[in-house]
Amino acid sequence: MELHTNHGEERMDRRKDTAVEAVLEQLIETGPTDIASVFARAFELAMQIERERFLGAGHYERTPERRGYANGTKSKRIDTPAGTVNVQVPKTAGHDGEPFYPQSLERGRRSVRAVMLAVAEMYIKGVSTREVEAVMREFGIESLSSSQVSRAAKLLDEELAAWRDRPLGEIKYLILDARYEKMRHGGIVREAAVLSAIGIGPDERRRVLGVSVALSEAEVHWRSFLESLVARGLRGVEFIVSDDHSGLRAARRAVLGGATWQRCQFHLARNAIHHAPNAEIRRRIGRQLKSIWTADDLTRAETALVELVASYRDTAPKLADWLEKNVPEGLAVFTLPEHHRKRLRTSNPMERSIQQELKRRTVKIRVFPGEDALLRLVSAVLVEIDEKWASDTKAYIKWECQDA
């Protein structure tokens, strides 16, 4: 068996040597005039090698460690410093685990471009550090002029602005959230709020409705964001899920005052833990609140809340007062059909699907060079999420269940 493996490795090495020689011969023959084609062939070779490592075997090689089979290729257009090129991406079949996708091809092309542009802007504006230069090298950026960055940014910004300004329509359920990123503003580093909204409309799918960058979550910023959604045609909102923030609360009442508000139960439970007077209560308050969240109906939930408040009235009166005042704001979800409640108890769909992905992308930047760079990147990430949701064949909420 060892002899077979060695022979297999030798055949794989010979094929790779031959392929490399072919790429080099093309480069020798054409020089830099056909660098895009040379890059495409080299890129394809790298992806083929990556597929062999993934499968644990070379092309047509039989080994006990093989984890699947090569299954042809699919054509893909990618943007490179040498221009847009067509490459053949290797595919696999017969593998039960994670599907093969070359690491060299990021799934999100827009967000990759946005990250590259943000890093390039930092470099050009003189805020380069060793970390920035390391990210530059990771993306293969040796040198870029300010005019190159401006042209690339203009093209991407036009595409993303069109998405942010696209018409909206009827949205019955709305989820709002915000996260903070560091950016340079007025010569200093500031915390900037990234305001975002997702909704569920007649097609039963989630959609990313919009995003905005502001210096805080003050009412003026949330109000401007919500008014922009309405100006784009947002209508029919009956139910809103969000955390409790004074600026958002005031803006929501002013712009979408007719909608029922559900305070995020996850954040409510976390706030309750902070109000607990000792470790023993902190350990159990979340479990006690969960018994309220999972009640069969609103009457039973309200009864369970009254009992919980009474249980703390003597031993933790401040906590009892806080629970009595705040927890009812987390019970609005009981006015919805039972099949819809699980999706709308919290703003966690935003946390899991959007905020974590934004964090994964922005971690490379740390401090954005300005508002434009921050808005570009978060928009690029969100438009990719929105396109993924739009293509999902499975409904997020089925309206036919609303009378169940």
Phi, psi and chi 1 to 4 in degrees:
 res  aa     phi    psi   chi1   chi2   chi3   chi4
   1 MET       -  -38.1 -178.9   62.2   69.0      -
   2 GLU   -62.7  -39.8 -178.8   65.1   26.7      -
   3 LEU   -63.5  -42.2 -178.1   61.9      -      -
   4 HIS   -60.8  -43.5  170.0   82.1      -      -
   5 THR   -63.7  -43.0  -58.2      -      -      -
   6 ASN   -63.2  -42.5  -71.4  -21.2      -      -
   7 HIS   -62.9  -39.4  -73.9  164.6      -      -
   8 GLY   -63.3  -42.8      -      -      -      -
   9 GLU   -64.4  -37.8  -68.8  174.8   -9.6      -
  10 GLU   -64.4  -41.8  -71.2  173.1    3.3      -
  11 ARG   -63.5  -41.9  -73.0 -165.0  -61.2  -88.3
  12 MET   -60.9  -43.6  -71.3  169.6   59.3      -
  13 ASP   -63.7  -39.6  -70.4  -20.7      -      -
  14 ARG   -65.2  -40.7  -76.8 -161.8  -61.6  -88.0
  15 ARG   -64.1  -41.5  -76.2 -163.9  -60.4  -89.7
  16 LYS   -65.7  -41.8  -69.0  170.1 -172.6  174.3
  17 ASP   -60.9  -42.2  -69.7  -17.8      -      -
  18 THR   -63.6  -42.3  -58.4      -      -      -
  19 ALA   -65.9  -41.0      -      -      -      -
  20 VAL   -64.3  -42.3  170.7      -      -      -
  21 GLU   -61.0  -39.1  -73.6  176.0    4.7      -
  22 ALA   -63.6  -41.2      -      -      -      -
  23 VAL   -64.6  -43.8  172.0      -      -      -
  24 LEU   -66.0  -38.7  -66.7  177.9      -      -
  25 GLU   -61.8  -39.5  -75.2  -66.4  -25.4      -
  26 GLN   -64.3  -40.5 -177.3  178.5   -3.8      -
  27 LEU   -65.0  -41.4 -178.6   58.5      -      -
  28 ILE   -63.0  -41.0  -68.4  169.8      -      -
  29 GLU   -72.9  -42.2 -179.1  178.9  -13.9      -
  30 THR  -100.6  -21.8   63.1      -      -      -
  31 GLY    67.0 -156.3      -      -      -      -
  32 PRO   -73.4   -8.4   26.0  -33.5      -      -
  33 THR   -67.8  -24.9   58.0      -      -      -
  34 ASP  -120.6   37.8 -166.4   26.8      -      -
  35 ILE   -64.3  -30.5 -166.4   66.2      -      -
  36 ALA   -63.0  -43.3      -      -      -      -
  37 SER   -67.2  -40.3  178.0      -      -      -
  38 VAL   -61.6  -43.8  172.4      -      -      -
  39 PHE   -61.1  -43.1  171.2   80.7      -      -
  40 ALA   -60.4  -43.8      -      -      -      -
  41 ARG   -66.1  -41.6  -58.0  -65.7   79.6   76.0
  42 ALA   -65.5  -38.3      -      -      -      -
  43 PHE   -64.1  -43.5 -160.2   17.9      -      -
  44 GLU   -62.1  -40.1  -71.7  170.4  -10.3      -
  45 LEU   -62.2  -43.5  175.1   59.8      -      -
  46 ALA   -61.2  -41.2      -      -      -      -
  47 MET   -68.5  -35.4  -69.5 -171.1  -71.1      -
  48 GLN   -65.0  -41.6  -70.9  167.2    9.2      -
  49 ILE   -62.9  -40.8  -67.1  172.3      -      -
  50 GLU   -63.9  -37.9 -171.1  177.6  -12.1      -
  51 ARG   -65.2  -40.9  178.5  173.3   65.6  177.9
  52 GLU   -61.8  -40.1  -70.1  178.8   -5.7      -
  53 ARG   -65.3  -39.3  -68.8  174.1  178.9  169.0
  54 PHE   -63.5  -43.1  176.4   81.9      -      -
  55 LEU   -79.6  -18.8  -65.3  175.0      -      -
  56 GLY    76.6   20.6      -      -      -      -
  57 ALA  -164.5  153.4      -      -      -      -
  58 GLY   -81.0  178.0      -      -      -      -
  59 HIS   -62.0  126.1 -158.2   46.8      -      -
  60 TYR    65.5    5.9  -61.6  121.2      -      -
  61 GLU   -82.8  136.4 -176.1 -175.4    8.7      -
  62 ARG  -105.9  117.7  -60.7  175.1 -177.0 -125.0
  63 THR  -140.4  152.9   68.6      -      -      -
  64 PRO   -62.2  -23.9  -19.7   31.5      -      -
  65 GLU   -85.8   -5.6  -64.0   79.1   21.1      -
  66 ARG   -58.2  133.9  176.6 -178.3  -82.1  -81.9
  67 ARG  -111.3   18.5  -60.2 -170.8  -62.0  160.5
  68 GLY   154.2 -163.8      -      -      -      -
  69 TYR  -137.4  150.2  -58.4   91.1      -      -
  70 ALA   -66.0  142.1      -      -      -      -
  71 ASN  -136.7   50.9 -172.4   32.7      -      -
  72 GLY    75.4 -157.8      -      -      -      -
  73 THR  -140.2  166.9   61.5      -      -      -
  74 LYS  -132.4  144.0   62.7  179.1  177.8 -178.9
  75 SER   -78.9  141.9 -178.9      -      -      -
  76 LYS  -146.5  137.3 -174.6  175.5 -178.5   66.7
  77 ARG   -94.9  131.5  -71.1  167.7   60.1   86.7
  78 ILE  -132.8  149.9   60.7  172.1      -      -
  79 ASP   -91.0  133.1  -62.6  -36.9      -      -
  80 THR  -136.7  165.9   78.3      -      -      -
  81 PRO   -58.3  -20.4  -26.4   36.3      -      -
  82 ALA   -91.5    3.4      -      -      -      -
  83 GLY   112.3 -177.1      -      -      -      -
  84 THR   -82.9  128.0  -59.0      -      -      -
  85 VAL  -128.4  156.6  -62.3      -      -      -
  86 ASN  -100.0  129.5  -72.2  -58.4      -      -
  87 VAL  -128.2  155.3  -64.9      -      -      -
  88 GLN   -99.5  110.9  -61.1  -58.5  -45.6      -
  89 VAL   -87.7  122.6 -179.1      -      -      -
  90 PRO   -64.7  143.4  -16.7   29.9      -      -
  91 LYS  -118.7  163.2  -61.1 -168.7  -61.1 -179.9
  92 THR  -129.5  165.9   61.2      -      -      -
  93 ALA  -147.4  160.2      -      -      -      -
  94 GLY    74.5   19.5      -      -      -      -
  95 HIS  -112.7  127.0 -177.2 -103.4      -      -
  96 ASP   -84.9  -13.8  -65.0  -29.9      -      -
  97 GLY   -91.9 -145.3      -      -      -      -
  98 GLU   -62.2  129.9 -180.0   71.5   12.1      -
  99 PRO   -63.9  148.9   22.8  -33.2      -      -
 100 PHE   -75.6  132.0  170.6   73.6      -      -
 101 TYR  -147.9  121.8 -166.2   88.7      -      -
 102 PRO   -56.4  132.6  -23.2   33.6      -      -
 103 GLN   -62.3  -27.4  -67.1 -178.6    8.2      -
 104 SER   -70.4  -13.6   48.2      -      -      -
 105 LEU  -111.0  101.8  -77.2  178.7      -      -
 106 GLU   -66.2  140.6  -85.4  -77.1   -8.3      -
 107 ARG   -63.7  -37.2  -68.5 -178.6 -173.9  -88.0
 108 GLY  -101.2   99.4      -      -      -      -
 109 ARG   -71.1  -40.4  -62.6  -52.5  -56.7  169.4
 110 ARG   -63.4  -45.3  -68.8 -174.1 -168.6   88.0
 111 SER   -68.4  -32.4   52.3      -      -      -
 112 VAL   -64.4  -44.4  171.1      -      -      -
 113 ARG   -61.4  -39.5  -73.8  157.1   60.6 -162.5
 114 ALA   -66.5  -40.2      -      -      -      -
 115 VAL   -62.5  -45.9  170.0      -      -      -
 116 MET   -59.5  -42.8  -69.2  173.0   65.6      -
 117 LEU   -66.5  -40.6  -74.9  168.5      -      -
 118 ALA   -62.5  -43.9      -      -      -      -
 119 VAL   -65.3  -41.8  173.5      -      -      -
 120 ALA   -63.1  -40.1      -      -      -      -
 121 GLU   -62.9  -40.9  -73.4 -178.8   37.1      -
 122 MET   -59.9  -43.2  -65.9  169.8   68.9      -
 123 TYR   -63.9  -47.0 -170.7   81.0      -      -
 124 ILE   -69.1  -34.9  -71.9  169.4      -      -
 125 LYS   -81.4    6.3  -68.2 -179.7  178.6  179.6
 126 GLY    83.2   17.5      -      -      -      -
 127 VAL  -107.9   26.7  -65.7      -      -      -
 128 SER   -70.6  137.5   58.8      -      -      -
 129 THR  -127.3  179.0   63.5      -      -      -
 130 ARG   -61.8  -35.0  -84.0 -177.7  -67.0 -177.7
 131 GLU   -66.1  -42.6  -70.8   83.9   -0.4      -
 132 VAL   -63.3  -45.1  172.7      -      -      -
 133 GLU   -62.8  -34.5  -68.8  170.3  -10.2      -
 134 ALA   -65.0  -40.8      -      -      -      -
 135 VAL   -68.0  -37.7  177.4      -      -      -
 136 MET   -56.5  -47.2  -66.8  -86.5  -75.6      -
 137 ARG   -64.9  -36.0  -73.5 -167.1  -62.8  -88.0
 138 GLU   -59.6  -35.8 -179.2 -179.5  -25.2      -
 139 PHE   -91.9    3.4  -73.4  115.7      -      -
 140 GLY    74.8   25.1      -      -      -      -
 141 ILE   -93.3  112.2  -55.7  173.8      -      -
 142 GLU   -90.0  -48.5  -65.8  -68.1  -21.3      -
 143 SER  -156.8  139.5   61.7      -      -      -
 144 LEU  -138.9  139.6  -77.0  174.5      -      -
 145 SER   -87.8  160.9   68.1      -      -      -
 146 SER   -63.2  -33.2   58.0      -      -      -
 147 SER   -68.5  -37.0   59.9      -      -      -
 148 GLN   -63.7  -45.2  -73.7  176.5  -51.6      -
 149 VAL   -63.1  -42.7  172.5      -      -      -
 150 SER   -62.6  -42.1  -64.2      -      -      -
 151 ARG   -65.4  -44.5  -74.7 -164.4  -60.0  -90.2
 152 ALA   -65.1  -41.2      -      -      -      -
 153 ALA   -64.7  -39.5      -      -      -      -
 154 LYS   -62.1  -43.5 -176.8  174.9 -176.2  -65.8
 155 LEU   -63.7  -45.6  -67.9  173.4      -      -
 156 LEU   -69.5  -40.0 -175.1   54.7      -      -
 157 ASP   -62.4  -38.3  -73.4  -13.6      -      -
 158 GLU   -63.5  -41.7  -70.4  173.1   -6.5      -
 159 GLU   -64.1  -44.1  177.2 -175.4  -17.0      -
 160 LEU   -73.8  -35.7  -62.2  175.6      -      -
 161 ALA   -63.5  -38.4      -      -      -      -
 162 ALA   -62.0  -37.8      -      -      -      -
 163 TRP   -69.0  -43.5  175.2   81.3      -      -
 164 ARG   -65.5  -28.6  -73.9 -165.2  -58.0  -89.9
 165 ASP   -98.7    5.5  -64.8  -23.1      -      -
 166 ARG   -64.0  151.0   73.7 -162.4 -170.7  -76.9
 167 PRO   -64.9  144.6  -19.4   32.0      -      -
 168 LEU  -107.8 -172.0  -60.5  176.7      -      -
 169 GLY  -156.5 -143.6      -      -      -      -
 170 GLU   -72.1  126.4 -177.6 -178.5   -7.5      -
 171 ILE  -133.7  116.2  -64.7  -68.0      -      -
 172 LYS   -83.4  -43.3 -171.8  170.5 -177.7  178.3
 173 TYR  -114.4  135.0  -64.5  155.1      -      -
 174 LEU  -128.8  133.2 -178.2   66.1      -      -
 175 ILE  -121.4  127.9  -55.2  176.3      -      -
 176 LEU  -119.5  144.3  -56.2  170.4      -      -
 177 ASP  -159.6  169.1 -158.6    7.5      -      -
 178 ALA  -147.4  152.3      -      -      -      -
 179 ARG  -137.5  165.8   65.2  173.3  -77.7  106.0
 180 TYR  -116.5  139.9  -79.0   82.7      -      -
 181 GLU  -131.6  153.1  -62.0  -72.6   -9.9      -
 182 LYS   -88.0  135.4  -71.6 -177.1  171.9   60.3
 183 MET  -147.4  159.1   75.0  174.5 -171.6      -
 184 ARG   -85.5  131.4  -67.5 -176.3  179.5  -85.2
 185 HIS  -146.5  121.3  179.3   79.7      -      -
 186 GLY    62.8   30.1      -      -      -      -
 187 GLY    86.4   -1.6      -      -      -      -
 188 ILE  -128.1  163.1   61.4  173.2      -      -
 189 VAL   -86.7  125.0  175.7      -      -      -
 190 ARG  -123.0  156.2  -66.1  -79.5  -59.2  -88.7
 191 GLU   -83.9  124.4  -68.6  -84.3   -7.6      -
 192 ALA  -112.1  138.8      -      -      -      -
 193 ALA   -89.8  129.5      -      -      -      -
 194 VAL  -102.4  105.1  177.9      -      -      -
 195 LEU   -91.3  132.8  -44.4 -180.0      -      -
 196 SER  -142.0  158.1   51.6      -      -      -
 197 ALA  -141.3  138.0      -      -      -      -
 198 ILE  -125.3  155.6   65.3  174.5      -      -
 199 GLY  -144.6  161.9      -      -      -      -
 200 ILE  -120.0  122.5  -59.8   97.1      -      -
 201 GLY  -113.0 -163.7      -      -      -      -
 202 PRO   -59.8  -24.9  -24.0   34.2      -      -
 203 ASP   -80.5    1.0   64.8   -7.1      -      -
 204 GLU    69.8   10.9  -57.9 -179.1  -26.3      -
 205 ARG  -105.4  154.6  -51.5  -66.8 -169.2  -87.1
 206 ARG   -75.0  144.0  -74.4  176.3  -65.3  175.8
 207 ARG  -137.0  140.7  -61.9  -55.2  -56.2  -92.3
 208 VAL   -80.4  117.9 -178.6      -      -      -
 209 LEU   -87.0  -35.4  -55.7 -179.3      -      -
 210 GLY  -179.7  171.6      -      -      -      -
 211 VAL  -150.8  149.3   63.1      -      -      -
 212 SER  -147.4  150.0  177.6      -      -      -
 213 VAL  -114.0  128.2  171.2      -      -      -
 214 ALA  -139.4  166.5      -      -      -      -
 215 LEU   -80.0   -8.8  -68.7  177.5      -      -
 216 SER  -166.6  178.4   73.0      -      -      -
 217 GLU   -97.8   28.0  -73.8 -170.5   77.1      -
 218 ALA   -61.5  158.6      -      -      -      -
 219 GLU   -54.5  -40.5  177.9 -171.5   -6.5      -
 220 VAL   -60.2  -36.0   61.9      -      -      -
 221 HIS   -76.8  -45.5  -61.1  -50.2      -      -
 222 TRP   -63.9  -38.9  -90.7  115.2      -      -
 223 ARG   -65.2  -42.7 -174.5  164.8 -179.0  165.0
 224 SER   -61.9  -40.3  176.3      -      -      -
 225 PHE   -65.5  -47.7  177.8   51.3      -      -
 226 LEU   -65.1  -38.1  -65.5  179.7      -      -
 227 GLU   -65.3  -33.3  -73.9  175.8  -17.5      -
 228 SER   -67.0  -35.8   72.1      -      -      -
 229 LEU   -65.2  -42.9  -61.7  179.7      -      -
 230 VAL   -64.7  -40.1  173.2      -      -      -
 231 ALA   -63.5  -27.1      -      -      -      -
 232 ARG   -85.7    2.2  -71.1  166.3   50.1 -154.6
 233 GLY   109.7    6.1      -      -      -      -
 234 LEU   -60.3  129.2  176.0   70.0      -      -
 235 ARG  -153.6  163.1   65.5 -179.6 -171.7  -83.8
 236 GLY    79.3   14.6      -      -      -      -
 237 VAL   -70.2  122.2  177.2      -      -      -
 238 GLU  -110.2  -23.3  -62.5  179.3    6.9      -
 239 PHE  -145.3  130.3 -163.7   85.1      -      -
 240 ILE  -124.2  134.2  -61.0  174.3      -      -
 241 VAL  -116.0  131.1 -174.7      -      -      -
 242 SER  -165.6  169.9   74.2      -      -      -
 243 ASP   -76.9  168.5 -170.2   13.9      -      -
 244 ASP   -91.9  105.3 -179.2   41.3      -      -
 245 HIS  -129.7  134.3 -173.9  -77.7      -      -
 246 SER   -57.8  -41.0   58.7      -      -      -
 247 GLY   -65.6  -43.7      -      -      -      -
 248 LEU   -67.7  -40.2  174.9   53.2      -      -
 249 ARG   -58.8  -48.2  179.5 -171.0  -72.8 -101.0
 250 ALA   -65.7  -42.1      -      -      -      -
 251 ALA   -66.2  -40.7      -      -      -      -
 252 ARG   -62.2  -43.4  172.0 -179.7   51.8   78.1
 253 ARG   -64.5  -37.0  -73.2  173.2  171.7  170.8
 254 ALA   -73.6  -39.4      -      -      -      -
 255 VAL   -97.5  -38.2 -178.2      -      -      -
 256 LEU  -127.9   46.8  -60.8  168.2      -      -
 257 GLY   -62.8  -21.5      -      -      -      -
 258 GLY   -81.9   -7.5      -      -      -      -
 259 ALA   -88.0  145.7      -      -      -      -
 260 THR   -74.1  139.0  -60.5      -      -      -
 261 TRP  -108.8  131.1  175.9   55.3      -      -
 262 GLN  -111.7  117.7  164.3   68.5   27.4      -
 263 ARG   -77.9  131.8 -177.2  170.5  173.6  179.5
 264 CYS   -54.4  120.0  172.8      -      -      -
 265 GLN   -67.1  -32.7  -67.9  178.8   -6.3      -
 266 PHE   -62.3  -48.3  172.5   77.9      -      -
 267 HIS   -68.3  -33.2  -71.7   98.6      -      -
 268 LEU   -61.2  -46.3 -101.0  174.7      -      -
 269 ALA   -62.5  -40.3      -      -      -      -
 270 ARG   -65.5  -38.8 -168.3  163.3   62.2 -178.9
 271 ASN   -65.3  -38.0  -67.5  -21.0      -      -
 272 ALA   -61.8  -38.9      -      -      -      -
 273 ILE   -61.0  -39.9  -69.0  172.9      -      -
 274 HIS   -67.4  -26.8  -65.8  -36.9      -      -
 275 HIS   -88.1   -8.4  -77.7   82.6      -      -
 276 ALA   -68.4  135.8      -      -      -      -
 277 PRO   -79.4  -15.7   28.2  -34.7      -      -
 278 ASN  -150.7  169.6   56.2   57.3      -      -
 279 ALA   -64.1  -35.9      -      -      -      -
 280 GLU   -62.5  -45.0 -178.7 -178.8   -9.8      -
 281 ILE   -69.2  -38.5  -65.0  177.5      -      -
 282 ARG   -59.4  -34.5  -75.6 -165.5  -68.7  -87.1
 283 ARG   -69.9  -30.2  -77.5 -166.5  -65.6  -91.6
 284 ARG  -107.6  -14.7   67.4  172.7 -177.6 -111.0
 285 ILE   -64.3  -36.0 -170.0   66.0      -      -
 286 GLY   -62.1  -42.7      -      -      -      -
 287 ARG   -65.5  -38.2 -175.7  174.1   63.7 -105.9
 288 GLN   -67.4  -39.4  -68.1  172.0  -39.7      -
 289 LEU   -67.9  -34.7  -75.6  172.5      -      -
 290 LYS   -61.1  -33.7 -174.0  176.4 -179.7  179.6
 291 SER   -65.8  -25.6   67.1      -      -      -
 292 ILE   -78.7  -45.8  -62.9  175.3      -      -
 293 TRP   -59.3  -34.1  -51.7  146.1      -      -
 294 THR   -97.8   13.8   56.6      -      -      -
 295 ALA   -61.2  158.5      -      -      -      -
 296 ASP   -69.6  -31.7  -68.2  -25.5      -      -
 297 ASP  -156.1  176.8   53.1   44.1      -      -
 298 LEU   -63.9  -39.1  179.4   58.4      -      -
 299 THR   -60.7  -46.2  -60.1      -      -      -
 300 ARG   -67.5  -35.0  -71.2 -177.6  173.9   85.1
 301 ALA   -65.7  -43.7      -      -      -      -
 302 GLU   -66.1  -37.4  -70.4  175.6  -26.9      -
 303 THR   -64.0  -44.0  -60.3      -      -      -
 304 ALA   -63.4  -35.2      -      -      -      -
 305 LEU   -67.2  -43.3  174.0   58.9      -      -
 306 VAL   -58.8  -42.7  169.2      -      -      -
 307 GLU   -66.0  -39.0  -66.6  171.9   -7.9      -
 308 LEU   -66.2  -44.0  180.0   60.9      -      -
 309 VAL   -61.2  -43.5  169.6      -      -      -
 310 ALA   -62.8  -34.2      -      -      -      -
 311 SER   -68.5  -20.8   70.1      -      -      -
 312 TYR  -108.5    0.2  -74.7  118.5      -      -
 313 ARG   -59.2  -38.7 -175.8   62.9   68.7 -168.6
 314 ASP   -91.2  -40.4  -64.9  -29.8      -      -
 315 THR   -84.5  -29.1   56.9      -      -      -
 316 ALA  -145.6   71.2      -      -      -      -
 317 PRO   -61.5  -35.4   19.7  -31.8      -      -
 318 LYS   -67.2  -39.7  -69.7 -176.5  178.4  179.4
 319 LEU   -65.3  -41.3  174.3   60.9      -      -
 320 ALA   -59.5  -44.4      -      -      -      -
 321 ASP   -62.5  -42.0  -69.8  -18.6      -      -
 322 TRP   -64.5  -44.6 -174.5   90.7      -      -
 323 LEU   -61.4  -44.1  -67.0  169.9      -      -
 324 GLU   -62.6  -35.9 -171.4  172.9   35.3      -
 325 LYS   -81.8  -38.8  177.6 -178.2  177.7 -178.2
 326 ASN  -100.2  -37.5  -69.1  -85.8      -      -
 327 VAL   -61.6  -34.0  172.5      -      -      -
 328 PRO   -56.4  -25.8  -29.6   38.0      -      -
 329 GLU   -69.5  -13.4  -66.0  176.2  -21.1      -
 330 GLY   -97.4    7.1      -      -      -      -
 331 LEU  -105.3    0.7  -56.0 -177.4      -      -
 332 ALA   -60.9  -26.7      -      -      -      -
 333 VAL   -61.1  -21.9   72.2      -      -      -
 334 PHE   -69.3  -11.3  -76.4  100.6      -      -
 335 THR   -81.2   -7.9   63.9      -      -      -
 336 LEU   -92.0  161.3  -62.3 -179.0      -      -
 337 PRO   -57.2  146.2  -24.0   33.7      -      -
 338 GLU   -55.2  -39.1 -177.2  179.0   -5.2      -
 339 HIS   -68.9  -15.0  -67.8   80.9      -      -
 340 HIS   -96.2  -17.5  -63.6 -173.9      -      -
 341 ARG   -63.1  -41.5  -65.6  174.9 -165.3  168.8
 342 LYS   -60.6  -33.8 -176.0  177.1 -179.7 -179.3
 343 ARG   -77.2  -21.2  -62.5  -69.4 -161.7 -171.8
 344 LEU  -123.7   18.5  -65.3  160.4      -      -
 345 ARG   -73.9  -30.2  -65.4 -172.4  -53.2  105.6
 346 THR  -139.3  171.7   73.9      -      -      -
 347 SER   -92.9   16.5   57.4      -      -      -
 348 ASN   -60.5  -29.1  -79.3   -0.3      -      -
 349 PRO   -55.9  -33.4  -28.6   36.5      -      -
 350 MET   -71.0  -42.4  -66.8  -81.1  -81.3      -
 351 GLU   -62.4  -48.1 -172.1   71.1   30.7      -
 352 ARG   -74.1  -46.8  -69.9 -168.4  -61.7  -92.7
 353 SER   -83.9  -33.1  -57.7      -      -      -
 354 ILE  -109.9  -56.0  -69.6 -179.2      -      -
 355 GLN   -64.1  -38.7  -50.3  -59.3   19.2      -
 356 GLN   -67.2  -37.0  -70.9 -177.9   11.2      -
 357 GLU   -70.0  -38.8 -177.5   63.0   14.9      -
 358 LEU   -61.7  -42.5  -72.6  176.4      -      -
 359 LYS   -61.6  -41.1 -179.2  179.0  179.3 -179.5
 360 ARG   -62.7  -36.1 -172.8  177.0   77.2   85.1
 361 ARG   -79.5  -42.0  -66.4  -66.2 -171.7  178.5
 362 THR   -78.3  -14.2   60.0      -      -      -
 363 VAL   -60.8  -26.5   70.7      -      -      -
 364 LYS   -71.1  -24.8  -67.8 -179.6 -179.3  -67.6
 365 ILE   -90.3  -45.0  -51.0  -59.3      -      -
 366 ARG    70.1  -62.6  -63.2 -168.6 -179.7 -178.1
 367 VAL  -127.3  115.7  178.2      -      -      -
 368 PHE   -74.8  144.7  -76.9   82.5      -      -
 369 PRO   -69.8  -15.2   23.6  -33.5      -      -
 370 GLY   177.9  176.2      -      -      -      -
 371 GLU   -62.9  -38.0 -178.8  177.4  -28.2      -
 372 ASP   -60.6  -43.6  -70.9  -14.6      -      -
 373 ALA   -65.3  -41.1      -      -      -      -
 374 LEU   -65.5  -47.3  175.6   54.7      -      -
 375 LEU   -63.5  -36.4 -178.6   59.6      -      -
 376 ARG   -62.1  -47.1 -177.2 -177.3  -55.8  123.7
 377 LEU   -68.4  -47.5  178.1   54.6      -      -
 378 VAL   -65.7  -34.2  -63.3      -      -      -
 379 SER   -65.2  -43.0  -62.4      -      -      -
 380 ALA   -61.4  -42.2      -      -      -      -
 381 VAL   -65.4  -44.1  172.7      -      -      -
 382 LEU   -70.7  -34.8  -66.1 -176.7      -      -
 383 VAL   -67.1  -33.3   70.7      -      -      -
 384 GLU   -68.4  -40.5  -71.7  166.3    3.2      -
 385 ILE   -63.9  -42.9  -67.7  173.9      -      -
 386 ASP   -61.5  -41.9 -175.6   54.2      -      -
 387 GLU   -65.9  -37.1  -71.3  174.9  -12.8      -
 388 LYS   -64.6  -45.2  178.5 -178.2  176.2 -178.3
 389 TRP   -63.6  -39.4  -74.1   -9.9      -      -
 390 ALA   -64.4  -30.3      -      -      -      -
 391 SER   -88.5   -4.5   63.6      -      -      -
 392 ASP   -70.4  128.9 -166.9   -9.5      -      -
 393 THR   -82.9  -11.3   58.1      -      -      -
 394 LYS   -95.9  131.7 -174.8  177.5  180.0 -179.9
 395 ALA   -68.0  142.5      -      -      -      -
 396 TYR   -82.3  -41.8 -172.4   71.4      -      -
 397 ILE  -137.0  130.5  -78.2 -177.7      -      -
 398 LYS   -95.3  118.1  -73.8 -173.3  173.7  -66.8
 399 TRP   -67.5  -24.4  -61.8  123.4      -      -
 400 GLU   -65.5  -15.8   65.4 -174.2   29.4      -
 401 CYS   -89.1    0.0  -62.7      -      -      -
 402 GLN   -69.9  -17.0   54.7 -172.3  -29.6      -
 403 ASP  -103.3    8.4  -64.9  -38.0      -      -
 404 ALA   -73.4      -      -      -      -      -
